Amino acid sequence: MKKNRKNIYFVTHLLILASFNSKAQEELRPLNGNINLFYQDLKLNNSQNEIANKKNAASINLPFKDDFYYAATGNFPDQNLWSDSSTHVNTGHGTAPPSVGVATFDGLNKMGYPYTPYILNTALTYPADTLTSKPINLLTSGAQTLQASDSVGLSFYYQARGFGDSPEIIDSLILDFYNPTAGVWNNNIWHSKGNANANINDTVFKRGFVMLDSAYYFKDGFKFRFRNKATTSGDFDEWHLDYVYLNKGRTIIGDTTYNDISFGYVPSPLLKRYATMPWHQYKPEERANNLNVFIRSNSGITIPNMSYRYAMYQNGLAIDNYDGGAIPNFKRFKYFGWSTDNQHRFPAFTYTFNTFSDSVDFTLKHYLFTDGISADFCPENDTVIQRQTFKNYYAYDDGSAEAAYYINGAFGKMAVKFNLNFSDTLRSVRIYFDPIGNMQSAESASFQLQVYADLGGFPGPLLLQDSSMKVIYLKAGVNVTPDYTLTTPLILPPGEYYIGFKQKISTGIGVGFDRNLNHSNYLFFDSGSGWTQSTIPGSIMIHPVFGRVIPPPVGLSENKNVINLFRVFPNPSHDIIYITQNNKTLIQYELFDITGKLILKNSFFGNQVAVNVSQIESGVYFLQINDEQNSQHQKIIIQH
């Protein structure tokens, strides 16, 4: 019988499982939502999807190939290949994928929100995500008329769980074919069931292969789709898809390798300790000496020469580069694993950052080159793009949560260790909270921000315990880490500090947890028996904000061109929002919900207006403010 999924948690290694007793103190569980999906990017993607569908109304021709190489710069499948999708593409959920980027199937919709958030019976499995190809021309290939004897086959690689939640035996990944002759779907052409043991950690991508052997498929308008069945109340039962390939002249046994080299993950950050940090806190010793790069060969032969390089850009201009040279006899990943050549695996990083007073962004483009093999099966995955950001906050995580971390027990505490190189002012803490159990009750959960001094490598004297705050949960899956502002800013001298919170509920408050970057040595928890260093590999999504000004929290795709002409506060708010301006001009303001529905509209003349939001439902809204010459948009959180 299937367990209640709300109570399932998972860890990375069996050693970790063994180290926990029956009263485990720190735990991981699947997310109830996915903050890696952006509201703005979703609107843009939907618009692009409509345009792509119109432009590509005609069927596409063989070969059909997608390895989701674009996952480092986007969240959704390529609209030139896929007609619809509720999956998301990413670089963090799959374990050792054939190439960087996978399409993930789970229990969340396209916006990162559960299909059935308040489902009562979590022991059942339901239809969830779907990924459908565009119509494909299987009538002809060039001048050739296709038929079943032409050995048209579909192959793909798939993985259960990866860094996510393990699908159980009643969960499944399913492949369907569309019969263009009859105009109907032939369901369950292929399927794979989940694991009988929920603790199985599937680290290998398996190969699926299906031959098209029926004449009625060989028409213009053939389609295929992948779909999954899962617990649809959260980020449960994950399947990861990669290397989807449909073509003629294929065999199930002989067609198993590809002349292809690829990156497996986005390389490590350019900093030794953090994923990002305040630019005004940066010192030269913070820079990483080497990067961590994962390169693999999917070829069936030894590649005579493989070269690796990277180039670094700022504002579109090349400012640095690296050439790791060529290594001979690069061997197949299946038997030899990632490239172990130090010039490729751990390339040197020697660039000297200039000093800036404000935030700054850098882009690294990593490249692979080969000699001595025939046409590269997928040249797109020979390049991966990496971004390094310096803002006004610290972060150990890569911005992508694969799980939720929480502490068992009432008044449990967690704190993350940060170092100040210079005296600074702590203004707020951005925390991605993921609710545990019923979402409505989770939003009533409260906590208190805390700051500790260092005492022998552990949290010591309590420097600050702020007033009680309520958890903010962004229901639309918006990629924003909410900003919890201190009642009084805290001035701190240089040194090590521990910043976190004390929870007020015994069930624990889940916090987004990145399982790709491991900084567990900087995470500490106290469930009632004193402070203990975390033993779960990963990075917690707690971001302390320092400096004079706190810009509004935005997602990974930050709007760098916004000039705030109007001040809006407090944010979050439960009753009144004030809009102020320096000039006494006529102002019009409009409040929209996340669907674009207009909630209120009004105008004022003067320096300030009080907007009553006490009767508006809790959630995320967008405020548009206009005068005769300017327009400003701002995200507003209403919390009762």
Secondary structure in CASP SS format (residue, H / E / C, confidence):
PFRMAT SS
TARGET T0000
AUTHOR 0000-0000-0000
METHOD secondary structure of the structure
MODEL  1
M C 1.00
K C 1.00
K C 1.00
N C 1.00
R H 1.00
K H 1.00
N H 1.00
I C 1.00
Y C 1.00
F C 1.00
V C 1.00
T C 1.00
H C 1.00
L H 1.00
L H 1.00
I H 1.00
L H 1.00
A H 1.00
S H 1.00
F C 1.00
N C 1.00
S C 1.00
K C 1.00
A C 1.00
Q C 1.00
E E 1.00
E E 1.00
L E 1.00
R E 1.00
P C 1.00
L C 1.00
N C 1.00
G C 1.00
N C 1.00
I C 1.00
N C 1.00
L C 1.00
F C 1.00
Y H 1.00
Q H 1.00
D H 1.00
L H 1.00
K H 1.00
L H 1.00
N H 1.00
N H 1.00
S H 1.00
Q H 1.00
N H 1.00
E H 1.00
I H 1.00
A H 1.00
N H 1.00
K H 1.00
K H 1.00
N C 1.00
A C 1.00
A C 1.00
S C 1.00
I E 1.00
N C 1.00
L C 1.00
P C 1.00
F E 1.00
K E 1.00
D E 1.00
D C 1.00
F C 1.00
Y H 1.00
Y H 1.00
A H 1.00
A H 1.00
T C 1.00
G C 1.00
N C 1.00
F C 1.00
P C 1.00
D C 1.00
Q C 1.00
N C 1.00
L C 1.00
W E 1.00
S E 1.00
D E 1.00
S E 1.00
S C 1.00
T C 1.00
H E 1.00
V E 1.00
N E 1.00
T C 1.00
G C 1.00
H C 1.00
G C 1.00
T C 1.00
A C 1.00
P C 1.00
P C 1.00
S C 1.00
V C 1.00
G C 1.00
V E 1.00
A E 1.00
T E 1.00
F E 1.00
D C 1.00
G C 1.00
L E 1.00
N C 1.00
K C 1.00
M C 1.00
G C 1.00
Y C 1.00
P E 1.00
Y C 1.00
T C 1.00
P C 1.00
Y C 1.00
I C 1.00
L C 1.00
N C 1.00
T C 1.00
A C 1.00
L C 1.00
T C 1.00
Y E 1.00
P E 1.00
A E 1.00
D E 1.00
T E 1.00
L E 1.00
T E 1.00
S E 1.00
K C 1.00
P C 1.00
I E 1.00
N E 1.00
L C 1.00
L C 1.00
T E 1.00
S E 1.00
G C 1.00
A C 1.00
Q E 1.00
T E 1.00
L C 1.00
Q C 1.00
A H 1.00
S H 1.00
D H 1.00
S C 1.00
V C 1.00
G E 1.00
L E 1.00
S E 1.00
F E 1.00
Y E 1.00
Y E 1.00
Q E 1.00
A E 1.00
R C 1.00
G C 1.00
F C 1.00
G C 1.00
D C 1.00
S C 1.00
P C 1.00
E E 1.00
I C 1.00
I C 1.00
D C 1.00
S E 1.00
L E 1.00
I E 1.00
L E 1.00
D E 1.00
F E 1.00
Y E 1.00
N E 1.00
P C 1.00
T C 1.00
A C 1.00
G C 1.00
V E 1.00
W E 1.00
N E 1.00
N E 1.00
N E 1.00
I E 1.00
W E 1.00
H E 1.00
S E 1.00
K E 1.00
G C 1.00
N E 1.00
A C 1.00
N C 1.00
A C 1.00
N C 1.00
I C 1.00
N C 1.00
D C 1.00
T C 1.00
V C 1.00
F C 1.00
K E 1.00
R E 1.00
G E 1.00
F E 1.00
V E 1.00
M E 1.00
L C 1.00
D C 1.00
S C 1.00
A H 1.00
Y H 1.00
Y H 1.00
F C 1.00
K C 1.00
D E 1.00
G E 1.00
F E 1.00
K E 1.00
F E 1.00
R E 1.00
F E 1.00
R E 1.00
N E 1.00
K E 1.00
A E 1.00
T C 1.00
T C 1.00
S C 1.00
G C 1.00
D C 1.00
F C 1.00
D C 1.00
E C 1.00
W E 1.00
H E 1.00
L E 1.00
D E 1.00
Y E 1.00
V E 1.00
Y E 1.00
L E 1.00
N E 1.00
K C 1.00
G C 1.00
R C 1.00
T C 1.00
I C 1.00
I C 1.00
G C 1.00
D C 1.00
T C 1.00
T C 1.00
Y C 1.00
N C 1.00
D C 1.00
I E 1.00
S E 1.00
F E 1.00
G C 1.00
Y C 1.00
V C 1.00
P C 1.00
S C 1.00
P C 1.00
L C 1.00
L E 1.00
K C 1.00
R C 1.00
Y C 1.00
A C 1.00
T E 1.00
M C 1.00
P E 1.00
W H 1.00
H H 1.00
Q H 1.00
Y C 1.00
K C 1.00
P H 1.00
E H 1.00
E H 1.00
R E 1.00
A C 1.00
N C 1.00
N E 1.00
L C 1.00
N C 1.00
V C 1.00
F C 1.00
I E 1.00
R E 1.00
S E 1.00
N C 1.00
S C 1.00
G C 1.00
I C 1.00
T C 1.00
I E 1.00
P E 1.00
N E 1.00
M E 1.00
S E 1.00
Y E 1.00
R E 1.00
Y E 1.00
A E 1.00
M E 1.00
Y E 1.00
Q E 1.00
N C 1.00
G C 1.00
L E 1.00
A E 1.00
I E 1.00
D E 1.00
N E 1.00
Y E 1.00
D E 1.00
G E 1.00
G E 1.00
A E 1.00
I E 1.00
P E 1.00
N E 1.00
F E 1.00
K C 1.00
R C 1.00
F H 1.00
K H 1.00
Y H 1.00
F H 1.00
G C 1.00
W C 1.00
S C 1.00
T C 1.00
D C 1.00
N H 1.00
Q H 1.00
H H 1.00
R H 1.00
F C 1.00
P C 1.00
A E 1.00
F C 1.00
T C 1.00
Y C 1.00
T C 1.00
F C 1.00
N C 1.00
T C 1.00
F C 1.00
S C 1.00
D C 1.00
S C 1.00
V E 1.00
D E 1.00
F E 1.00
T E 1.00
L E 1.00
K E 1.00
H E 1.00
Y E 1.00
L E 1.00
F E 1.00
T E 1.00
D E 1.00
G C 1.00
I C 1.00
S C 1.00
A C 1.00
D C 1.00
F C 1.00
C C 1.00
P H 1.00
E H 1.00
N H 1.00
D H 1.00
T E 1.00
V E 1.00
I E 1.00
Q E 1.00
R E 1.00
Q E 1.00
T E 1.00
F E 1.00
K E 1.00
N C 1.00
Y E 1.00
Y C 1.00
A E 1.00
Y C 1.00
D C 1.00
D C 1.00
G C 1.00
S C 1.00
A C 1.00
E C 1.00
A E 1.00
A E 1.00
Y E 1.00
Y E 1.00
I E 1.00
N C 1.00
G C 1.00
A C 1.00
F C 1.00
G C 1.00
K E 1.00
M E 1.00
A E 1.00
V E 1.00
K E 1.00
F E 1.00
N E 1.00
L E 1.00
N C 1.00
F C 1.00
S C 1.00
D E 1.00
T E 1.00
L E 1.00
R E 1.00
S E 1.00
V E 1.00
R E 1.00
I E 1.00
Y C 1.00
F E 1.00
D E 1.00
P C 1.00
I C 1.00
G C 1.00
N C 1.00
M H 1.00
Q H 1.00
S H 1.00
A H 1.00
E C 1.00
S C 1.00
A C 1.00
S E 1.00
F E 1.00
Q E 1.00
L E 1.00
Q E 1.00
V E 1.00
Y E 1.00
A E 1.00
D E 1.00
L E 1.00
G C 1.00
G C 1.00
F E 1.00
P E 1.00
G E 1.00
P E 1.00
L E 1.00
L E 1.00
L E 1.00
Q E 1.00
D C 1.00
S C 1.00
S C 1.00
M E 1.00
K E 1.00
V C 1.00
I C 1.00
Y C 1.00
L C 1.00
K C 1.00
A C 1.00
G C 1.00
V C 1.00
N C 1.00
V C 1.00
T C 1.00
P C 1.00
D E 1.00
Y E 1.00
T E 1.00
L E 1.00
T E 1.00
T E 1.00
P E 1.00
L E 1.00
I E 1.00
L E 1.00
P C 1.00
P C 1.00
G E 1.00
E E 1.00
Y E 1.00
Y E 1.00
I E 1.00
G E 1.00
F E 1.00
K E 1.00
Q E 1.00
K C 1.00
I C 1.00
S C 1.00
T C 1.00
G C 1.00
I C 1.00
G E 1.00
V E 1.00
G E 1.00
F E 1.00
D E 1.00
R C 1.00
N C 1.00
L C 1.00
N C 1.00
H C 1.00
S H 1.00
N H 1.00
Y H 1.00
L E 1.00
F E 1.00
F E 1.00
D E 1.00
S C 1.00
G C 1.00
S C 1.00
G C 1.00
W C 1.00
T E 1.00
Q E 1.00
S C 1.00
T C 1.00
I C 1.00
P C 1.00
G C 1.00
S E 1.00
I E 1.00
M C 1.00
I E 1.00
H E 1.00
P E 1.00
V E 1.00
F E 1.00
G C 1.00
R C 1.00
V C 1.00
I C 1.00
P C 1.00
P C 1.00
P C 1.00
V C 1.00
G C 1.00
L C 1.00
S C 1.00
E C 1.00
N C 1.00
K C 1.00
N C 1.00
V C 1.00
I C 1.00
N C 1.00
L C 1.00
F C 1.00
R E 1.00
V E 1.00
F E 1.00
P C 1.00
N C 1.00
P C 1.00
S E 1.00
H C 1.00
D C 1.00
I E 1.00
I E 1.00
Y E 1.00
I E 1.00
T E 1.00
Q C 1.00
N C 1.00
N C 1.00
K C 1.00
T C 1.00
L E 1.00
I E 1.00
Q E 1.00
Y E 1.00
E E 1.00
L E 1.00
F E 1.00
D E 1.00
I C 1.00
T C 1.00
G C 1.00
K C 1.00
L E 1.00
I E 1.00
L E 1.00
K E 1.00
N E 1.00
S E 1.00
F E 1.00
F E 1.00
G C 1.00
N C 1.00
Q E 1.00
V E 1.00
A E 1.00
V E 1.00
N E 1.00
V C 1.00
S C 1.00
Q C 1.00
I C 1.00
E C 1.00
S C 1.00
G E 1.00
V E 1.00
Y E 1.00
F E 1.00
L E 1.00
Q E 1.00
I E 1.00
N E 1.00
D C 1.00
E C 1.00
Q C 1.00
N C 1.00
S E 1.00
Q E 1.00
H E 1.00
Q E 1.00
K E 1.00
I E 1.00
I E 1.00
I E 1.00
Q C 1.00
H C 1.00
END
